[in-house]
Amino acid sequence: MLPVIMLSWVFIVKQSSSVSRYRFAIFLSFLFIVTNTISRIVLTVMAVQKNSLSPIDLGYSFFSGILYDLATLSYVLIPILLWLTLIPLRWRDNHIWKISGWIFSIVAAYALVILAVSEWVFWAEFESRFNFIAVDYLVYTNEVIGNIRESYPLLTWLSLCVVASLILVIAISRLPFLNRWGHIPRRQALLALLIVQLLVNLAITGQTKDLRENRYANELAGSGLYSLFYAFNNNELNYRHFYQTEDDSSTNTVIRQQLATPDAHFMTASGNDVSREIKHIGAERHLNVVLISVESLSADYLGKFGNKQGLTPNLDQLADTGMLFTRLYATGNRTVRGLEALSLAVPPTPGQSIVRRPNNESLFSLASVFNNKGYDSSFLYGGYGTFDNMNYFFANNGYNVKDRLELKSNQITHENIWGVADEDLYNMALRDFDETSKQGKPFFAHVMTTSNHRPYSFPENRIDLPNGTREAAVKYTDWAIGNFIKQASQRKWYKDTVFVIVADHCASSAGKTDLPVERYHIPLLVWSPAHLPAQKVDRLMSQIDIAPTLLGLLNFTYISNFMGVDVFATPQGPQRAFIATYQGLGYLTSDRLVILRPRKQPEIQALETPVAKTAKSNAELVKEAIAWYQFSSDAFSQGRMKLKH
């Protein structure tokens, strides 16, 4: 529609007079290119500090970056050029016009500078251009702006941005050729923009730039504003529209074969129904269960995984006396992905997490199993549960929800924009557990922490590190867990409780490749000394396997619709894990990683340090990867994840 309108203008408008009609458009173009180039240089310096970029990578990122900047600029110029084409030239001599022009120039410069600085902050956190996370942050402005205010000297930065904007406006406005370049006939100006727009729409998408093996080079080759709008338009992906598929019959066979553990009996003989009876011999153990999902706790922060900083003495001690799972991988790089995997035990689907999607009510969940066994199930969160749709999702899938709003002011020792301190959350949990225990019911609680999140603030005098760093937040998180276990040990319900401690995702999932395996490695501890033996479990597994494994440890017999499996149900365990971004879908085995991407052939990467060789061929692994992601995506969209009443 837009090209048609623009083409009409080419034939309707007359030639301009000798006045420089498009001087402001040329000024804005130079301002846009200069600020984006400076931003790219800063991002390149930040990237080089984390990873080596070859001269070819650098050359490619700058050449491609200019093309993306020009493509983005062509969109920005559409309303500007149409306005400058329509207004009478005599307005240019009006003082109000001139003053308005200066004000608009400064505002435009300020907006571009703020955009550049925002990209630097976003890169420091996620090592990426704006993506779907940035789109989500635009929805939750209160938390995001609050986080920025608490993490950075905002007033100083905003003041510096004003100064930088003024310098840019003055410097660029003094360029002598602006008037000469601005003297372009209207017909030619609009025709040029039309041609550029057509080329951009035909030749460039958000993924066109991804030609290098180095992920950082591909990120630098883009444009922040373009990436933001591309992510906005591609926040949810239909698997069948964008990814390679297999025959449904073949896919169903693969999934049923991998879910066919000795403890499972399928309810139907074939097809896409994976409902199965999980049956155990002997009495069920109706122990209380406290599942703590810790914000951003990478495995490499724990001493048990080689860290020498002494950040996790309490977790390391629990690992000595409990079950430590050493090869667990997070399904994604955001909290909602972890919550999805822990509650539903399903692989990630492309685009948004199920937690944030429509029609996500009445799903088969971990709480639904516990509720059928007479448990009281709850989701306890230290922040406001409206963020990321958490309250709605859990409340509509079998959980009683309690968040920050449950706490009175005298029950909060410290809070920041993301939530109350972990110790305040645990105290709320203890009160809740005490009350449920008095009613004579076993309880299952999913507790989601927030303290290990920027701005990394917590109460004073808890640990020997000051506020403000990730390492300090990790150490406080560990202290809070240790303090919680200590207080819980004084309760009557303590001896009959299983504590499960796992990360929602890693502190960072960015690396040289799109899916760096080591950046998805997270810890899992299952601790109940009176009921479970201390042991190290060295089996490749995914977050989606935690729910069925936990139910297996409780010796539960139940009807399952989970796509995860009990890692103890077979001698070798599941021997696969799922790691993903919102577009890149990874299928991890002991020696290879299969990656599925939109509109591309599957990619197979050999691991640098394989644990063991997989007997299956690349073709077999690709088929399995497609089967899992195709099946899980269809299962949600077709309503097959719903509870069967």
Order of alpha helices (4+ residues) and beta strands (2+ residues): alpha-alpha-alpha-alpha-alpha-alpha-alpha-alpha-alpha-alpha-alpha-alpha-alpha-beta-beta-beta-alpha-beta-alpha-alpha-beta-alpha-beta-beta-beta-alpha-beta-alpha-beta-beta-beta-beta-alpha-beta-beta-beta-beta-beta-alpha
